[in-house]
Amino acid sequence: MRLRAVDGPPAAVDADVLAVPIYREDAEMAADLAELDAASGGAIRRAIDWGEFNPLEHAVSLVDAGDLPVDRLLLLNAAGRGRGAWRARRLAAVATRRLNGRNAPRLALWLRDGEDDGAWTAAAAGAVAGTYRSHGIYGRVRDTDAMKRSVEEVLCVGAPSQEALDRGAEIGAGIAFGRDLANRSANDLNPEEMAREARALEADGCTVEVLEPDEMERLGMGLILGVGQGAAHPPRLVVIKLPGWDTASDGDRLAIVGKGVCFDSGGLSIKPAENMGDMKHDKSGAAAVVAAARTVARLAPDTPLMAVAPMVENMPGGNAQRPGDVVRAMNGMAVEVTNTDAEGRLILADAMTWAEREGATHIVDVATLTGAQAVAFGEHISSYFARPRDWGDRVGAAAERAGEWFWEMPLAVEYRASYDTPHADIVNSGTRDGSLIKSAVFLSEFVTVPWVHVDIAGTAYHSAEKPYGPKGASGAAVAALVQLALDFRDGV
């Protein structure tokens, strides 16, 4: 997809379709919208008055453009969260997705007045994301050439710079790569295959290291090995270092760690059969950090960034981990496994310990960790926990600039007692009440440097078709991690 900044009023743009955000308050049109409506001969007002579009009811509506040079107007619901990167990214994704399969290769996107470079970067990423086809990985026999059509060029009306759009397009490509990794089926992408995918980043100048079980055993990574011991495909620890990791002048280095459970059956604490197929998405955290590393390597290879992806399958095989087993973490702690379906925190714990020993001064982990997160926050908002909170503020601010919605939760160490056991230093699953918070409290035992835990259980994949994306992986956290890494490099 090409994205191009264009000057001039939206009424003069030459395209197949002009996308226009409509706010709830636009029942009384603001001056900028009223000017466009007048140029169209009242086409926007007629669509609203007739009920063809209502920001309380419709996500989008494609209507006649009246006297404008474009063929059609695409009215977009902008009645939710206010102006800024999140709204810009969402609107752009809705716009390009609505035109998938249509003969409209040239879209003009107008975000109304006042959006800055950051919002347009997010919009560019969203525009690319809107053309993503989740079934494109394996293809469908019933696809026709017409069904595969999508927007080829987006004219960004009023965008302050082309550089912002180019950066957003690269981030959009990274999000698509992460979605592909997360969407791949468990019989196609196992720990070894993820390692092969990561090796491809050597072409982007990255150094890639893959730790196999013998090496992990030597290093004492009993938590990762324990989770994976029942699977036919053994675990891997995938490590990607950008060129800037070894050349960081001030010594500060950022590690992003992603949960990589290629399939999560729950192990012997087996999950219900309903929707178990979605557990191929339990590698979304790993997909996010690998995709973010590739994107940052292409935008700013001098960034002191390392991505760490512990990759396992959590299966109920004859040698599977049992409830009651005690395993030794890399940091020396003895962990009693009371629930084999609380496996994500185990593999993250060893991976974060390893990242810290490799020189990480700041860590962010990303994981589809708890069903409680999805229940509490739904599909739009990712929750995070921070120690110290000023590091969390930096992560949250980066997410906001990237067009993602993060929300801080309290790291209440008062809940630590719920993990006590007479048989080990800690159990891996506390009591059910407050389980979202308690999962972060568990992880906090395995990291000593500034750290943030991001739970994307609700945002990592769509359980049904959405106006802004197809069923399947959403690419959650990729853009936020890219923005954080760029900010980290720049000392923001």
N, C-alpha and C positions, 0 to 999 in steps of 0.2 A: 504494500500500500504506500502511495505517495501522500505526504502531508505538506501543504504549502501555505505560508502566511500571505494573506492578501489584504490590501488597504481598501478604503472606500466604504460606502454604506452598503448594508446587506441588500437593499432594494436594487442595487446595480450589478450584483454578482451573477456571473454566467455559469449555471450548473444545471444538473437534472433536477435536483431537489435542494431546498433550503431548509435546514433544521432550525427551529425557533423555540427556545424555552418559554413556557408560560407559567407564571406564578399564580398562586391562589388569589392574590390581591389584584390580578390583572383583569378582574371583572370591571375595574376602573383602570383603564390602560395607562401604564406609565408612558412618558413622552417618547421614549425610544421605540416602544412597541406600537404606539399610536401612529408614529411617522411611517413605520413599515406597513401598517394596516392601510393607511391612506394611499400609499403607493400601490398597494395591491387592489385598490378599489373596494376595500372593506371585506376582503376574503377571510381574514382572521376573525373579525367580529361576527360575520355570518356563521362561521363554523362553531363559534362559542354559543351564540344565541340560539342556533338551531339544535344544539345538543350533540353535535358531532364530536366536540371535545369539551371535557370538563376536568379540571385538574384534581377534583375530588374523586373522580371515577376512572379516568383513562390514563394509561401509561403513555400512550402515543396515539396520534391520529394523522393520517396522510390525506390531505385535502387539496382541492384545486387552488392554484396560486393566483388566480385572478389576472391582474394586469402586470404582474412581475415577469421578468424574463425567464425565470425558472419554470419547469413544468408543474411542480407540486411543492406544497409546503408540508413539512413534517413538524407537527406541533408536539412538543415534549413536555411532560409533566415535571415541573420544577417546584412543586408545592411542598416537598419534604425538607430535608436539611438545607440550611442556608447556603449562600454563595461560598465559593472556594473550591479547593481541589477535589474533594469528595464528590460534590455535586457535578463538577465539570467532567470528571471521569465517568460517572454514572450516565450522565446525559449523552455523552459521546458514544458510549457503548450501546445504549438503547437505540441511538440514531442509526448506527451502521448495522446493528443486528436487525432492525426493522426492514432494512433494504436488502438483506440476504435473499437471494433467489430472484430479485427484481432486476429489470434492465435499467439500472440507475448507477452507472459506474462513477459518476461525478457528484459528490455531495458537498454542499457548502454548509459549514457549521458556524453558527453565530451564538456566542455565549452571553449576549447582551453587554452592557457597559461595565467596565471596572475590573475585569479579571486580569490577573498579572501573569508573568511568565510561568510561575509554579502551577497555576490552574491550567494553563494551556499545555504544559508538559503532561499533567495528569489526563487532560482531555485527549491528547495524542495517544497515550497509552490505552485509554478507554476505547478510542476509535479502532485501534488495532484489535483489541480484545473482542469487540463486537462482531468481528468477522470470523471468530474462532468456531470451528465445527468439531465437537467432541467425538463424533464418529469418523472424523477424517483420518484417524490413526490406522484403522483397519479397513475403512471404506464400506460402502453399502451397494449391493447389486442394483438396488432400485434408484440410485442416484442418476439424475440426468444432468446434462450440461447446464440447463437452466437452473436447476437446484443448486449448483455449485457457484453460481454467479454471486459476486459481492462487490461492495464499493472498492474502486481502484484508486481513487484520488479524493482527498478531503481538502477543500479550500477553507482555511481557518480565518474567518472574517474578523479582523481586529487583533489577531495574535501579535504580541509585541516583537517577537523574534523568531526567525527560522531555527535558530539553535535550540530553543526550548522544544520545538516540535520534533526535531531530529532526536533529541535526547528521549523524549517521550516515546517515539517510535521504537527505539532500541529497548526501552523498558517494556513496551508492549510485546515485542518479540520474545523477551525473556519470560514474561508471564505466560505466553503461549507454550514455550518450551517446558516450563514448570507444570503446566496443565497436562501436557502430553505425558510427562513422566508419571504424574499422579493418576491419570486415567488408564494407563496401561494395565492390562489384566495380570493377575498374580502368576499365571502360567507363562507369561511373557517377560515380566520384569521381576526377577528375583535378586537376592543380594549380589550375586556374581554379575548379573547383567547391569545393575546400577553402577557397579565398579567400572564396567566397560564404557558405560555412558559418560562417566566422570573422566575417564582417560581422554575422551575427545576434547576436553578443555585444555589439554596440552597445546593444541593448535592456537589457543588464545593466549599463550604465554604462561599458563599456570603450571605449577608443579603439583602432580597428583601422586598420592601415596595410598596404597590399599593394604590394610592390616588384615591378615588371614587368621584363622583360629589359633594356630600354633603360636603366633606372635602375641595375640591377645592373651593367651594363657600365660605366656612368659611375663607379660606386663601385669597380670593379676586382674584382668577384666572379667571377673566372675559373674557380674550381673548381665552383661551382654551375652556371654556364652551360655548362661543358664536359660535365658529366654529362648535362645535359638537351638537348644540341644535336642528338641523333639522333631525338628524339621529335616527334610531331605536336603535342602539347600542350606549350607552352613553360613554363619554370620560373616559380615565384612565390616570393617570400619573404613569409610571412604574419607579421605582428607584432600582438600584442594587449597593450595596456597597461591595467592597472587604474587607477582613479582615484588610488590611493595612490602610484603611480609618480612622479608629479610633485610630490607633497606630502610626501615622506619627509623628516622633520625632521632626522634624523641623517646623511642622505646615503647610507645603505646601501640597496642595491637588488638584488633577486634576479631573475635571468633563468633561465628554464627553456627549454631548446632541444631540439626533438624531430626526429629523422630522419623525413623525409616522402617516401619513395619510393613513389609511388602504384602503380607496378608495377616490379619488378626482374627483367628478363630476364637480367641479367648484362652487357648490352651486347654488344659484339663478343666478349668473354670469356664466351660464352653459357653459361647454366646447363643441366644435364640437363633433359629434358622431364618426367621423373618429379617430381611434386609442385610443378611450377613455378606452378601455379595458386595455391598458398599465398602466392606473392610479392605478392599484393595486400595482405598483412599487413605488408609492409615499411614501411608508413606508420604503424605502431603507436606509434612514439615521438612523431610529430607529433600523432596522435590523443590521446595521453596528455596532452601539454602544453596543447592546446586545451581538452580536457575539464577539466583541473585549473584552468585560468584561469577558465572559466565557473563552476566550483564555488566557487572562492575569492571571485570577484566577488559571488556570492550570499550567502556567509557573512560575509565581511569585506572589503568593497570598498576600505577604506583601506590594504590591504596593498600594499607597494611591490613589485609583481610585474609582470614582462613575460614573455610566452610568445612564442617565436620558432620558426617552423616553415618550414624550407626545403623546398619541394615540387617534386619532379621526377618524370619517368618515365625509367627507364634502358633505352633501347631500341636495337636494332641497325639503325638506319636508315642511309640513304645518306650522311648527314652525321654519323654517330655518331663519338664520340671513339674514337681508335685507341690500342692499346698502343704506347707510345713517344712519344705526344704530350707536350709540356711546356706546362703552363698556369700562369698567375700567380694566386696567392691574393690575397685582399684585404689581407693583412698584408705583401705584397710578396715572399713566398717563391715560388720557381719549383719546381713539382712535376712530376716525370716520372710519367706514368701507365703503370705496368707491368701493371696488371690492372684492366680496366674494371668488374669485379664487386666491386671494393673502393671503391664509390662513396659509401657512407654517410659515411665519414670525410671525404670531400672536401666534401660539402655542409655537414656540421657545422662544419668548419673555418672556412669563410667566415661562417657564421651566428654562430658564437661571437665572431669578430672584430668583426662588426657589433654584437652585443649589448654587448660591452665598450665600444665607441666611443659607444654610446647611453647609457652611464652605469652599466652593471651592475657592481656591486662583488663579486658572488658569482654563480657560474654552475653549473648542473647540466644536463648533456645526457643524454638518454634515447634509446636506439637499439636496434633489432634489428640489431646490428652484425656479429657473427661467428658462424658455425656452431660454432666452437670453444667458445663459451660454452654453447650448448645441449648439446654433447657432455659438457662438464665438469660442468655444474650441473643439467641436466635441466629439468623443468617447474615445480619448486617455488621455486627460488632464483635471484634476480638477482644478478649480480656487479657490484661497483663499484670504481673507482679514485679516489684523492683526492690533491690537492695544495693545501694542506697536509692532513695527516691529521686534524687537529682539525676541519676543515670536513667531512671525510668522516664523522667520528664523529657530527656533528650530523645529517647526512643519514641515516646508518644508524639512529640513534635515532628519527628521525621515521618511518622505514619500520617499525620495530618497533612503535611506538605505533599505526600505521595498520593493522597486521595483515598487513604484507608482510615477506618474508624476503629481506633483502639480505646479501651477504657480501663483505667487503673482499678485494681482490686487490692484490698489490704493484705499484706503478708503478715498474718497474725500468728506469730510464733507461740502464742499461748496454746495453740492447738497441738504443739509438739508432743504432749503427753499422750495423745490418742495413738501414737505410734510405738508406745513402750511395749516391751515384751520381756519375759524372763529368759528367753532362749537366744536372744541376739541383741545387737545394739539398736535395731529398729525393725519394724515390720514394713511391708511395702504398701499396705492398704489399711487406712484407718477407718473409723466409724463413718457411716454414710452422711450424717449431718455435717454441713459445711465442707463437703468433699472437694469442691472446686478450690477452695482456699487450702485445704489440707494437702492437696497434691503439690501445690507450690511449696508448702512448708517442708514436705519430704525432699524436694529437689534442693532446697536451700542448704541442706546438710552436706551437699557434695560440691560446693563452690565457695571460694573465699574472696574472689575479686568482684568488682562491680558487675551485677548480673540482672538480667530481666528474663522472665519466663512469659512467653506469649502462647495462650491456648487458643487455637483456631478450630476447635472441634465443630463449632456451628457455622463457620465461614468458609471452610476449606472446600466444600463441594455443595452443589445445589441438588436437592433431592427431587426436583422437578424443573421443567422449563421455566425460565424467568425472562422478562423483557430485556434484561441486560446480559443474559447468558444462558447457554443450554444446560441440560441436566449433566452433572458431572463436576469435575474439578473446576474451581474458580480462580486458582492462582493466588490465593490469599497470602499475604505477607511478602510476596516477592518485591513489589514496588517499595514497600516500607523498608525492607532490608537494604535495597539498593540505595535509597535516599539516606538511610542511616550511615551506610558505609561511606558515601560521598561526603556527608557532613563530618564524619569522624576524621576523614583525611584532611578536611579543611579546618578542623578544630572548632566546629560549630557545636 
